[in-house]
Amino acid sequence: MSKLTIYHGSEYIIQKPTYGLGKIHNDFGLGFYCTEYKDLAKEWACSSLSGGYANRYTIETDGLNILHINSFEYNILNWIAVLVANRLFKIKTPVANRAKRYLTEHFYLDVNAYDIITGYRADDSYFDFADAFLNNAITVKQLAYAMRLGKLGEQIVIKSPQAFEALNYEGYSKAEPNIYYPLRKSRDTLATQEYLKILEQEEDGLYMADIMREKVKQDDPRLSGNISE
């Protein structure tokens, strides 16, 4: 059997995660959002100075359908297409409006067809990176680089009733706000600072407007490896 140990950062102790609860407008839609890294879960738990908990679970993954959206089978436009379908973006320009339609039509992955999703977490400034790409401010290459800034890591999302049933609660550890809230802010600040350096660089790569004009599709070699490389 393949067993994963995962952590969910929260202000609450959650012994029995419930299918169907949570926010609809998350990165990969409705689900239970976790990570393989306990310290990262503690950062997520400390969205303020009130602190929280890293809830620990194990899950047997044999027989479950898993989408690894950061694998080489996909590219960063698959990730952003899923993101724009689920998160609430500010559509600032006609280009952004057309971009959302184009990405959904040509790069969207049906995340609801899977039991578990793994992929980037679009937290704080990371969501701003995706928003900038949608509004034609940065290239595909710059977006891919920006998503690795701050080493935010992957999230693991429990999606289906079968996956929820496979979860086993193993306990929790406290997330001390005086430690993990500054770490969370520092990670985001580092990503933002590095992102601003990206904006100062000249870039003649693929912008969203180019992708639409050239009718770029999934198999375009310019997109290969843009998440994982």
C-alpha positions in Angstrom: 0.0 0.0 0.0 1.0 3.6 -0.6 0.6 5.7 2.6 1.0 9.4 2.8 1.4 11.5 6.0 -0.1 14.9 5.4 -0.9 18.0 7.6 -3.7 20.5 7.6 -2.9 24.0 9.1 -5.9 25.5 10.9 -6.9 27.5 13.9 -8.9 24.4 14.9 -8.2 20.8 15.8 -10.0 18.8 13.1 -10.3 15.1 13.9 -12.8 14.2 11.2 -12.6 16.4 8.0 -16.1 16.6 6.4 -16.7 16.2 2.7 -18.6 19.2 1.2 -17.4 21.8 3.8 -15.0 24.6 3.1 -14.6 27.5 0.7 -15.7 27.0 -2.9 -13.3 29.5 -4.4 -10.1 27.8 -3.5 -7.3 27.0 -5.9 -8.7 23.6 -6.9 -12.3 24.1 -5.8 -13.9 22.6 -2.8 -11.7 20.2 -0.9 -9.5 19.6 2.2 -6.2 21.4 1.7 -3.1 19.8 3.1 0.7 19.6 2.7 3.4 16.9 3.4 5.4 19.4 5.4 4.4 20.0 9.1 6.2 23.3 9.4 4.5 24.6 6.3 1.1 23.6 7.7 2.0 25.5 10.9 2.7 28.6 8.8 -0.7 28.2 7.1 -2.3 27.9 10.5 -0.9 31.2 11.6 -2.7 33.7 9.3 -2.7 36.0 12.3 -0.9 36.2 15.7 -3.6 34.0 17.2 -1.8 30.8 16.3 -3.3 27.4 15.4 -2.6 23.7 14.8 -1.0 21.4 12.3 -3.4 18.5 12.2 -1.7 15.2 11.1 -3.4 12.5 9.0 -2.4 9.4 7.1 -4.1 8.3 3.9 -3.8 5.1 1.9 -3.7 6.2 -1.8 -3.9 2.7 -3.5 -7.0 2.7 -5.7 -7.4 6.5 -5.6 -7.2 8.6 -8.7 -4.5 11.3 -8.2 -3.8 14.3 -10.4 -0.2 15.6 -10.1 -0.6 18.9 -11.8 3.1 19.8 -11.4 4.3 16.8 -13.3 5.9 17.1 -16.8 2.7 15.7 -18.3 1.2 19.2 -17.8 2.4 22.8 -18.0 1.8 25.9 -16.0 -1.1 27.0 -18.2 -3.0 23.9 -17.0 -2.4 25.1 -13.5 -3.5 28.7 -14.2 -6.6 27.5 -16.2 -7.7 25.5 -13.1 -7.0 28.5 -10.9 -9.0 31.0 -13.0 -11.9 28.6 -13.0 -12.0 28.4 -9.2 -10.5 31.6 -7.8 -12.1 35.0 -8.0 -9.9 37.1 -10.4 -10.3 40.8 -11.1 -10.8 41.1 -14.8 -9.2 44.5 -15.4 -8.9 44.4 -19.2 -10.5 42.9 -22.3 -7.4 40.9 -22.8 -7.9 39.3 -19.3 -11.5 38.5 -20.1 -10.5 36.7 -23.4 -7.6 35.1 -21.6 -9.8 33.4 -19.0 -12.0 32.0 -21.8 -9.0 30.8 -23.8 -7.3 29.1 -20.9 -10.5 27.4 -19.8 -11.2 26.1 -23.3 -7.7 24.8 -24.1 -5.9 24.1 -20.9 -8.5 23.3 -18.2 -8.2 20.0 -16.3 -11.4 18.6 -14.6 -10.1 18.4 -11.0 -13.5 17.1 -9.9 -12.8 13.8 -11.7 -10.0 13.0 -9.2 -9.8 11.9 -5.6 -6.6 13.8 -4.8 -4.9 16.8 -6.4 -1.3 17.9 -5.9 0.0 21.3 -7.1 1.1 24.8 -6.2 -0.8 26.8 -3.6 -1.6 30.3 -4.9 -1.2 32.1 -1.6 -1.0 35.9 -1.1 1.6 37.3 -3.6 1.5 34.0 -5.6 -2.1 34.8 -6.6 -0.9 38.2 -7.7 1.6 36.5 -10.0 -1.2 34.6 -11.7 -3.3 37.7 -11.9 -0.4 39.6 -13.6 -0.1 36.9 -16.2 -3.8 36.9 -17.0 -3.6 40.7 -17.4 -0.7 40.4 -19.9 1.9 41.9 -17.5 4.4 38.9 -17.4 5.4 36.0 -19.7 4.8 32.3 -19.2 8.5 31.9 -18.3 8.4 34.7 -15.7 5.2 33.2 -14.2 6.8 29.7 -14.0 9.9 31.3 -12.3 7.7 33.4 -9.9 5.8 30.3 -8.7 9.0 28.9 -7.4 9.9 32.0 -5.4 9.7 31.7 -1.6 9.7 27.9 -1.9 6.0 27.7 -1.0 5.8 24.1 -1.9 3.0 21.9 -3.1 -0.4 21.4 -1.5 -2.3 18.1 -1.4 -6.1 18.5 -1.8 -8.5 15.8 -0.7 -11.4 16.0 -3.2 -13.7 13.0 -3.3 -15.9 11.2 -0.7 -13.6 8.1 -1.2 -10.5 10.1 -0.3 -12.1 11.6 2.8 -13.1 8.1 4.0 -9.4 7.0 3.5 -8.2 9.8 5.9 -7.0 8.7 9.3 -6.5 11.3 12.1 -3.2 10.9 13.8 -3.0 13.9 16.2 -1.8 17.5 16.1 0.9 19.8 17.1 0.6 23.5 18.1 1.7 26.3 15.7 3.3 28.9 17.9 2.3 32.3 16.4 5.4 34.1 17.5 7.4 31.6 15.4 5.2 30.7 12.4 3.4 34.0 11.7 6.7 35.8 11.0 7.9 32.9 8.9 4.8 33.1 6.8 5.2 36.8 6.3 8.9 36.5 5.5 8.2 33.8 2.9 5.6 36.1 1.2 7.9 39.2 1.4 10.8 37.3 -0.2 8.6 36.2 -3.1 7.3 39.7 -3.6 10.8 41.2 -3.6 12.1 38.6 -6.1 9.0 39.1 -8.3 9.7 42.9 -8.5 13.2 42.1 -9.8 11.5 40.0 -12.5 9.4 42.9 -13.6 12.6 45.0 -14.1 14.0 42.5 -16.6 13.3 42.7 -20.3 11.4 39.7 -21.6 10.5 38.8 -25.1 8.8 35.5 -24.3 5.2 34.4 -24.6 2.6 36.8 -23.1 -1.0 35.8 -22.7 -1.9 38.0 -25.7 0.7 36.1 -27.8 -0.7 32.7 -26.7 -4.2 33.7 -27.9 -3.0 35.3 -31.1 -0.8 32.3 -32.0 -3.5 29.9 -30.9 -1.0 28.1 -28.6 -2.2 24.6 -27.5 -1.3 22.0 -25.0 1.4 20.3 -27.1 3.3 23.5 -27.9 7.0 22.8 -27.1 7.5 26.3 -25.6 5.3 25.2 -22.7 7.0 21.9 -21.8 8.5 21.7 -18.3 7.4 25.1 -17.2 6.3 24.0 -13.8 8.8 21.4 -12.7 12.0 22.4 -14.4 
